[in-house]
């Protein structure tokens, strides 16, 4: 774009140079001599030079042109000036229009650059948010694993309590057997106190049986409570797993849309897909661990049922054997039929 600092003296010097070379001064030639300046400024200075030249030049009376010729010359001169002004105005309009188009193109390019920067910033923020969500999900998986470890520890404690209960039951059974042996020896030593001691031993057996049944009920209740807690924990873990799966699908859909709109984020998208694959792997591991825990609890429940059956068998077997032995001893005692009848009644009550 030309500078507008050309002065009248500069234009005057260029005109003198052109006249010295025998060339008529014009806007284009003056600009070529100066090497700078706008057409409007040079045209204004050239017009001023012409006006000054006309005003300073007074032709002699003998050489003066006839008035009609002078008017015709002035008319032609004005028409030539108007034509030159119109051409110059048209050229100036085209130049201004090109400058305006160039400025609009530059502004449009600047807007596109700003839009691209804004999209890049939004995409960076979205990628950062995606990474934060993946980190939060990883922390959630860690918490789920910690809760699973807690439930495993509770199951281990439940097994220990069950083992202690079985030991206590064995101890009570041993005590019951010792008491039965003492009772049989007492029957052999003192037949007179047979009925009283028999009743006492039956009461003791009933008390032991009541204690055994109480412990058995407590063990069953504790097992049911543990199963309920495990079911609740399993449901909670499954819900969390569903939430993680849904969030995983949402993340995949968001990444798919971002892939269509922003090809330049291929690297960020590949990182997000790697994190998603890691999350899937951790989810599959969690599912496998849940299934292992389910099988473990089912095996515990089966062992508990087996232990309940064994406990019932051990509970009733000593009582029936003691009643049978007392019935046999009653047949060989003094006053056989009376003793037999006396022992039969307690046996029936025990049954």
DOFI-734464 format. One record per residue (C-alpha): residue number from 0; residue in one letter; z negated, x, y. Coordinates in steps of 0.02 Angstrom, whole numbers, always signed. Layout:
# DOFI-734464
+-----+------+--------+--------+--------+
:  nr : rest :      w :      u :      v :
+-----+------+--------+--------+--------+
: NUM :    a :      Z :      X :      Y :
...
+-----+------+--------+--------+--------+
This chain:
# DOFI-734464
+-----+------+--------+--------+--------+
:  nr : rest :      w :      u :      v :
+-----+------+--------+--------+--------+
:   0 :    x :     +0 :     +0 :     +0 :
:   1 :    x :    +56 :    +76 :   +170 :
:   2 :    x :    -70 :   +128 :   +301 :
:   3 :    x :    -72 :    +36 :   +468 :
:   4 :    x :   -119 :   +184 :   +580 :
:   5 :    x :    +55 :   +220 :   +655 :
:   6 :    x :    +52 :   +232 :   +846 :
:   7 :    x :   +188 :   +199 :   +973 :
:   8 :    x :   +204 :   +385 :  +1009 :
:   9 :    x :   +240 :   +419 :   +825 :
:  10 :    x :   +378 :   +288 :   +824 :
:  11 :    x :   +448 :   +357 :   +987 :
:  12 :    x :   +456 :   +532 :   +912 :
:  13 :    x :   +547 :   +466 :   +758 :
:  14 :    x :   +673 :   +373 :   +869 :
:  15 :    x :   +708 :   +531 :   +967 :
:  16 :    x :   +735 :   +626 :   +805 :
:  17 :    x :   +859 :   +495 :   +744 :
:  18 :    x :   +952 :   +493 :   +910 :
:  19 :    x :   +962 :   +682 :   +906 :
:  20 :    x :  +1049 :   +668 :   +737 :
:  21 :    x :  +1165 :   +534 :   +804 :
:  22 :    x :  +1088 :   +391 :   +704 :
:  23 :    x :  +1039 :   +221 :   +772 :
:  24 :    x :   +852 :   +187 :   +756 :
:  25 :    x :   +797 :    +52 :   +632 :
:  26 :    x :   +634 :     +3 :   +548 :
:  27 :    x :   +684 :    +78 :   +380 :
:  28 :    x :   +747 :   +242 :   +454 :
:  29 :    x :   +594 :   +262 :   +564 :
:  30 :    x :   +481 :   +235 :   +413 :
:  31 :    x :   +580 :   +364 :   +313 :
:  32 :    x :   +555 :   +489 :   +454 :
:  33 :    x :   +369 :   +453 :   +470 :
:  34 :    x :   +339 :   +436 :   +284 :
:  35 :    x :   +209 :   +302 :   +313 :
:  36 :    x :   +169 :   +144 :   +411 :
:  37 :    x :   +195 :    -40 :   +383 :
:  38 :    x :   +358 :   -127 :   +425 :
:  39 :    x :   +270 :   -247 :   +543 :
:  40 :    x :   +190 :   -110 :   +647 :
:  41 :    x :   +351 :     -6 :   +656 :
:  42 :    x :   +450 :   -163 :   +702 :
:  43 :    x :   +328 :   -205 :   +843 :
:  44 :    x :   +338 :    -27 :   +913 :
:  45 :    x :   +529 :    -25 :   +899 :
:  46 :    x :   +540 :   -190 :   +993 :
:  47 :    x :   +426 :   -122 :  +1129 :
:  48 :    x :   +534 :    +34 :  +1143 :
:  49 :    x :   +689 :    -72 :  +1163 :
:  50 :    x :   +607 :   -180 :  +1295 :
:  51 :    x :   +552 :    -26 :  +1391 :
:  52 :    x :   +724 :    +49 :  +1377 :
:  53 :    x :   +808 :   -109 :  +1441 :
:  54 :    x :   +687 :   -127 :  +1585 :
:  55 :    x :   +704 :    +55 :  +1637 :
:  56 :    x :   +892 :    +57 :  +1628 :
:  57 :    x :   +986 :    -21 :  +1781 :
:  58 :    x :  +1174 :     -6 :  +1766 :
:  59 :    x :  +1272 :    +28 :  +1928 :
:  60 :    x :  +1357 :   -117 :  +2013 :
:  61 :    x :  +1532 :    -49 :  +1980 :
:  62 :    x :  +1497 :    -34 :  +1793 :
:  63 :    x :  +1398 :   -196 :  +1773 :
:  64 :    x :  +1463 :   -313 :  +1638 :
:  65 :    x :  +1528 :   -482 :  +1687 :
:  66 :    x :  +1397 :   -616 :  +1679 :
:  67 :    x :  +1480 :   -714 :  +1535 :
:  68 :    x :  +1490 :   -555 :  +1431 :
:  69 :    x :  +1310 :   -512 :  +1471 :
:  70 :    x :  +1251 :   -687 :  +1420 :
:  71 :    x :  +1352 :   -674 :  +1260 :
:  72 :    x :  +1276 :   -503 :  +1224 :
:  73 :    x :  +1102 :   -567 :  +1258 :
:  74 :    x :  +1136 :   -717 :  +1145 :
:  75 :    x :  +1198 :   -604 :  +1007 :
:  76 :    x :  +1052 :   -488 :  +1032 :
:  77 :    x :   +925 :   -629 :  +1018 :
:  78 :    x :  +1013 :   -697 :   +864 :
:  79 :    x :  +1011 :   -524 :   +787 :
:  80 :    x :   +825 :   -508 :   +827 :
:  81 :    x :   +790 :   -680 :   +751 :
:  82 :    x :   +889 :   -636 :   +594 :
:  83 :    x :   +798 :   -471 :   +580 :
:  84 :    x :   +632 :   -561 :   +608 :
:  85 :    x :   +672 :   -690 :   +475 :
:  86 :    x :   +725 :   -556 :   +352 :
:  87 :    x :   +569 :   -457 :   +393 :
:  88 :    x :   +460 :   -614 :   +376 :
:  89 :    x :   +541 :   -653 :   +208 :
:  90 :    x :   +516 :   -474 :   +149 :
:  91 :    x :   +336 :   -480 :   +212 :
:  92 :    x :   +307 :   -646 :   +123 :
:  93 :    x :   +375 :   -576 :    -41 :
:  94 :    x :   +268 :   -421 :    -20 :
:  95 :    x :   +112 :   -524 :    +17 :
:  96 :    x :   +150 :   -637 :   -131 :
:  97 :    x :   +166 :   -486 :   -246 :
:  98 :    x :     +5 :   -414 :   -178 :
:  99 :    x :    -83 :   -582 :   -206 :
: 100 :    x :    -12 :   -591 :   -384 :
: 101 :    x :    -71 :   -415 :   -418 :
: 102 :    x :   -244 :   -457 :   -351 :
: 103 :    x :   -250 :   -615 :   -457 :
: 104 :    x :   -198 :   -515 :   -610 :
: 105 :    x :   -332 :   -387 :   -571 :
: 106 :    x :   -463 :   -525 :   -550 :
: 107 :    x :   -408 :   -606 :   -713 :
: 108 :    x :   -422 :   -438 :   -802 :
: 109 :    x :   -595 :   -414 :   -726 :
: 110 :    x :   -647 :   -588 :   -787 :
: 111 :    x :   -583 :   -548 :   -961 :
: 112 :    x :   -682 :   -386 :   -960 :
: 113 :    x :   -839 :   -479 :   -905 :
: 114 :    x :   -811 :   -613 :  -1039 :
: 115 :    x :   -789 :   -478 :  -1171 :
: 116 :    x :   -950 :   -393 :  -1114 :
: 117 :    x :  -1043 :   -560 :  -1120 :
: 118 :    x :   -977 :   -597 :  -1295 :
: 119 :    x :  -1026 :   -423 :  -1352 :
: 120 :    x :  -1202 :   -446 :  -1280 :
: 121 :    x :  -1219 :   -618 :  -1362 :
: 122 :    x :  -1158 :   -549 :  -1527 :
: 123 :    x :  -1282 :   -403 :  -1517 :
: 124 :    x :  -1423 :   -526 :  -1482 :
: 125 :    x :  -1368 :   -634 :  -1629 :
: 126 :    x :  -1362 :   -484 :  -1746 :
: 127 :    x :  -1536 :   -430 :  -1687 :
: 128 :    x :  -1601 :   -607 :  -1719 :
: 129 :    x :  -1524 :   -606 :  -1893 :
: 130 :    x :  -1610 :   -441 :  -1933 :
: 131 :    x :  -1776 :   -510 :  -1871 :
: 132 :    x :  -1757 :   -665 :  -1980 :
: 133 :    x :  -1717 :   -558 :  -2132 :
: 134 :    x :  -1871 :   -450 :  -2098 :
: 135 :    x :  -1977 :   -609 :  -2083 :
: 136 :    x :  -1909 :   -671 :  -2249 :
: 137 :    x :  -1948 :   -504 :  -2330 :
: 138 :    x :  -2127 :   -520 :  -2265 :
: 139 :    x :  -2134 :   -697 :  -2336 :
: 140 :    x :  -2079 :   -632 :  -2507 :
: 141 :    x :  -2214 :   -499 :  -2498 :
: 142 :    x :  -2343 :   -633 :  -2461 :
: 143 :    x :  -2281 :   -737 :  -2608 :
: 144 :    x :  -2298 :   -586 :  -2724 :
: 145 :    x :  -2475 :   -557 :  -2658 :
: 146 :    x :  -2520 :   -738 :  -2695 :
: 147 :    x :  -2445 :   -721 :  -2868 :
: 148 :    x :  -2555 :   -568 :  -2899 :
: 149 :    x :  -2705 :   -669 :  -2843 :
: 150 :    x :  -2664 :   -807 :  -2967 :
: 151 :    x :  -2644 :   -679 :  -3105 :
: 152 :    x :  -2815 :   -608 :  -3060 :
: 153 :    x :  -2890 :   -783 :  -3068 :
: 154 :    x :  -2810 :   -811 :  -3239 :
: 155 :    x :  -2885 :   -647 :  -3299 :
: 156 :    x :  -3057 :   -700 :  -3235 :
: 157 :    x :  -3035 :   -867 :  -3323 :
: 158 :    x :  -2998 :   -776 :  -3486 :
: 159 :    x :  -3153 :   -670 :  -3463 :
: 160 :    x :  -3261 :   -824 :  -3435 :
: 161 :    x :  -3184 :   -906 :  -3588 :
: 162 :    x :  -3219 :   -750 :  -3690 :
: 163 :    x :  -3401 :   -752 :  -3633 :
: 164 :    x :  -3413 :   -936 :  -3678 :
: 165 :    x :  -3346 :   -900 :  -3853 :
: 166 :    x :  -3470 :   -758 :  -3873 :
: 167 :    x :  -3609 :   -875 :  -3823 :
: 168 :    x :  -3546 :  -1003 :  -3948 :
: 169 :    x :  -3546 :   -871 :  -4085 :
: 170 :    x :  -3722 :   -823 :  -4037 :
: 171 :    x :  -3778 :  -1004 :  -4045 :
: 172 :    x :  -3693 :  -1023 :  -4214 :
: 173 :    x :  -3784 :   -869 :  -4279 :
: 174 :    x :  -3949 :   -938 :  -4214 :
: 175 :    x :  -3910 :  -1103 :  -4300 :
: 176 :    x :  -3874 :  -1014 :  -4464 :
: 177 :    x :  -4036 :   -914 :  -4449 :
: 178 :    x :  -4131 :  -1073 :  -4417 :
: 179 :    x :  -4050 :  -1155 :  -4568 :
: 180 :    x :  -4100 :  -1007 :  -4678 :
: 181 :    x :  -4279 :  -1016 :  -4613 :
: 182 :    x :  -4280 :  -1201 :  -4648 :
: 183 :    x :  -4221 :  -1178 :  -4826 :
: 184 :    x :  -4355 :  -1046 :  -4858 :
: 185 :    x :  -4486 :  -1161 :  -4783 :
: 186 :    x :  -4429 :  -1300 :  -4901 :
: 187 :    x :  -4451 :  -1184 :  -5049 :
: 188 :    x :  -4625 :  -1127 :  -4991 :
: 189 :    x :  -4697 :  -1290 :  -4932 :
: 190 :    x :  -4624 :  -1446 :  -5009 :
: 191 :    x :  -4755 :  -1553 :  -4926 :
: 192 :    x :  -4687 :  -1515 :  -4753 :
: 193 :    x :  -4506 :  -1537 :  -4807 :
: 194 :    x :  -4474 :  -1702 :  -4718 :
: 195 :    x :  -4557 :  -1649 :  -4554 :
: 196 :    x :  -4468 :  -1483 :  -4546 :
: 197 :    x :  -4306 :  -1567 :  -4598 :
: 198 :    x :  -4321 :  -1686 :  -4451 :
: 199 :    x :  -4362 :  -1541 :  -4335 :
: 200 :    x :  -4212 :  -1441 :  -4395 :
: 201 :    x :  -4101 :  -1594 :  -4373 :
: 202 :    x :  -4161 :  -1611 :  -4195 :
: 203 :    x :  -4127 :  -1429 :  -4164 :
: 204 :    x :  -3953 :  -1448 :  -4239 :
: 205 :    x :  -3921 :  -1598 :  -4128 :
: 206 :    x :  -3978 :  -1501 :  -3975 :
: 207 :    x :  -3868 :  -1354 :  -4023 :
: 208 :    x :  -3724 :  -1472 :  -4054 :
: 209 :    x :  -3752 :  -1552 :  -3884 :
: 210 :    x :  -3753 :  -1380 :  -3803 :
: 211 :    x :  -3594 :  -1333 :  -3895 :
: 212 :    x :  -3508 :  -1495 :  -3842 :
: 213 :    x :  -3564 :  -1467 :  -3662 :
: 214 :    x :  -3493 :  -1290 :  -3662 :
: 215 :    x :  -3334 :  -1355 :  -3744 :
: 216 :    x :  -3314 :  -1490 :  -3611 :
: 217 :    x :  -3344 :  -1363 :  -3473 :
: 218 :    x :  -3214 :  -1248 :  -3549 :
: 219 :    x :  -3090 :  -1390 :  -3562 :
: 220 :    x :  -3123 :  -1446 :  -3383 :
: 221 :    x :  -3102 :  -1270 :  -3320 :
: 222 :    x :  -2940 :  -1254 :  -3417 :
: 223 :    x :  -2875 :  -1418 :  -3343 :
: 224 :    x :  -2925 :  -1361 :  -3169 :
: 225 :    x :  -2838 :  -1194 :  -3196 :
: 226 :    x :  -2681 :  -1284 :  -3256 :
: 227 :    x :  -2686 :  -1397 :  -3102 :
: 228 :    x :  -2706 :  -1247 :  -2988 :
: 229 :    x :  -2564 :  -1160 :  -3076 :
: 230 :    x :  -2453 :  -1315 :  -3061 :
: 231 :    x :  -2492 :  -1327 :  -2874 :
: 232 :    x :  -2458 :  -1142 :  -2850 :
: 233 :    x :  -2296 :  -1157 :  -2949 :
: 234 :    x :  -2238 :  -1304 :  -2844 :
: 235 :    x :  -2281 :  -1211 :  -2685 :
: 236 :    x :  -2185 :  -1058 :  -2745 :
: 237 :    x :  -2036 :  -1166 :  -2793 :
: 238 :    x :  -2037 :  -1249 :  -2621 :
: 239 :    x :  -2042 :  -1081 :  -2537 :
: 240 :    x :  -1901 :  -1024 :  -2649 :
: 241 :    x :  -1798 :  -1177 :  -2599 :
: 242 :    x :  -1833 :  -1143 :  -2415 :
: 243 :    x :  -1780 :   -962 :  -2437 :
: 244 :    x :  -1622 :  -1019 :  -2528 :
: 245 :    x :  -1580 :  -1143 :  -2389 :
: 246 :    x :  -1610 :  -1012 :  -2255 :
: 247 :    x :  -1502 :   -893 :  -2355 :
: 248 :    x :  -1358 :  -1019 :  -2357 :
: 249 :    x :  -1380 :  -1048 :  -2170 :
: 250 :    x :  -1373 :   -861 :  -2138 :
: 251 :    x :  -1216 :   -845 :  -2245 :
: 252 :    x :  -1131 :   -987 :  -2150 :
: 253 :    x :  -1177 :   -910 :  -1982 :
: 254 :    x :  -1112 :   -741 :  -2037 :
: 255 :    x :   -949 :   -823 :  -2096 :
: 256 :    x :   -922 :   -904 :  -1926 :
: 257 :    x :   -959 :   -741 :  -1837 :
: 258 :    x :   -834 :   -652 :  -1949 :
: 259 :    x :   -694 :   -771 :  -1895 :
: 260 :    x :   -735 :   -756 :  -1708 :
: 261 :    x :   -782 :   -572 :  -1693 :
: 262 :    x :   -686 :   -448 :  -1799 :
: 263 :    x :   -766 :   -306 :  -1705 :
: 264 :    x :   -936 :   -344 :  -1785 :
: 265 :    x :   -880 :   -299 :  -1961 :
: 266 :    x :  -1010 :   -163 :  -1975 :
: 267 :    x :  -1153 :   -276 :  -1922 :
: 268 :    x :  -1094 :   -412 :  -2040 :
: 269 :    x :  -1086 :   -291 :  -2188 :
: 270 :    x :  -1266 :   -240 :  -2152 :
: 271 :    x :  -1319 :   -422 :  -2148 :
: 272 :    x :  -1230 :   -454 :  -2314 :
: 273 :    x :  -1319 :   -305 :  -2391 :
: 274 :    x :  -1486 :   -376 :  -2333 :
: 275 :    x :  -1437 :   -546 :  -2405 :
: 276 :    x :  -1395 :   -464 :  -2573 :
: 277 :    x :  -1565 :   -379 :  -2569 :
: 278 :    x :  -1646 :   -546 :  -2532 :
: 279 :    x :  -1553 :   -625 :  -2677 :
: 280 :    x :  -1608 :   -486 :  -2792 :
: 281 :    x :  -1789 :   -507 :  -2736 :
: 282 :    x :  -1774 :   -694 :  -2759 :
: 283 :    x :  -1709 :   -673 :  -2937 :
: 284 :    x :  -1852 :   -553 :  -2974 :
: 285 :    x :  -1975 :   -680 :  -2903 :
: 286 :    x :  -1898 :   -817 :  -3011 :
: 287 :    x :  -1911 :   -707 :  -3165 :
: 288 :    x :  -2093 :   -668 :  -3125 :
: 289 :    x :  -2129 :   -854 :  -3102 :
: 290 :    x :  -2051 :   -890 :  -3272 :
: 291 :    x :  -2154 :   -751 :  -3350 :
: 292 :    x :  -2311 :   -822 :  -3271 :
: 293 :    x :  -2267 :   -995 :  -3337 :
: 294 :    x :  -2246 :   -926 :  -3512 :
: 295 :    x :  -2408 :   -831 :  -3495 :
: 296 :    x :  -2503 :   -989 :  -3443 :
: 297 :    x :  -2424 :  -1088 :  -3584 :
: 298 :    x :  -2478 :   -954 :  -3707 :
: 299 :    x :  -2653 :   -962 :  -3634 :
: 300 :    x :  -2653 :  -1151 :  -3652 :
: 301 :    x :  -2597 :  -1134 :  -3834 :
: 302 :    x :  -2736 :  -1006 :  -3865 :
: 303 :    x :  -2861 :  -1123 :  -3784 :
: 304 :    x :  -2806 :  -1267 :  -3896 :
: 305 :    x :  -2821 :  -1154 :  -4049 :
: 306 :    x :  -2991 :  -1096 :  -3991 :
: 307 :    x :  -3046 :  -1277 :  -3962 :
: 308 :    x :  -2994 :  -1321 :  -4139 :
: 309 :    x :  -3084 :  -1168 :  -4208 :
: 310 :    x :  -3236 :  -1210 :  -4103 :
: 311 :    x :  -3241 :  -1388 :  -4170 :
: 312 :    x :  -3221 :  -1323 :  -4347 :
: 313 :    x :  -3362 :  -1197 :  -4324 :
: 314 :    x :  -3471 :  -1329 :  -4242 :
: 315 :    x :  -3461 :  -1458 :  -4381 :
: 316 :    x :  -3446 :  -1344 :  -4533 :
: 317 :    x :  -3626 :  -1272 :  -4528 :
: 318 :    x :  -3700 :  -1446 :  -4504 :
: 319 :    x :  -3608 :  -1518 :  -4654 :
: 320 :    x :  -3651 :  -1367 :  -4762 :
: 321 :    x :  -3836 :  -1381 :  -4713 :
: 322 :    x :  -3839 :  -1566 :  -4755 :
: 323 :    x :  -3756 :  -1532 :  -4924 :
: 324 :    x :  -3882 :  -1395 :  -4967 :
: 325 :    x :  -4029 :  -1505 :  -4918 :
: 326 :    x :  -3961 :  -1644 :  -5027 :
: 327 :    x :  -3947 :  -1525 :  -5177 :
: 328 :    x :  -4124 :  -1459 :  -5150 :
: 329 :    x :  -4190 :  -1637 :  -5138 :
: 330 :    x :  -4126 :  -1676 :  -5311 :
: 331 :    x :  -4226 :  -1535 :  -5394 :
: 332 :    x :  -4390 :  -1562 :  -5296 :
: 333 :    x :  -4546 :  -1652 :  -5354 :
: 334 :    x :  -4533 :  -1841 :  -5349 :
: 335 :    x :  -4343 :  -1823 :  -5364 :
: 336 :    x :  -4286 :  -1997 :  -5322 :
: 337 :    x :  -4407 :  -2018 :  -5177 :
: 338 :    x :  -4358 :  -1849 :  -5102 :
: 339 :    x :  -4175 :  -1886 :  -5129 :
: 340 :    x :  -4190 :  -2051 :  -5038 :
: 341 :    x :  -4285 :  -1969 :  -4895 :
: 342 :    x :  -4150 :  -1837 :  -4871 :
: 343 :    x :  -4006 :  -1958 :  -4885 :
: 344 :    x :  -4057 :  -2055 :  -4729 :
: 345 :    x :  -4060 :  -1906 :  -4612 :
: 346 :    x :  -3896 :  -1846 :  -4684 :
: 347 :    x :  -3815 :  -2011 :  -4644 :
: 348 :    x :  -3886 :  -2007 :  -4470 :
: 349 :    x :  -3814 :  -1833 :  -4445 :
: 350 :    x :  -3643 :  -1891 :  -4503 :
+-----+------+--------+--------+--------+
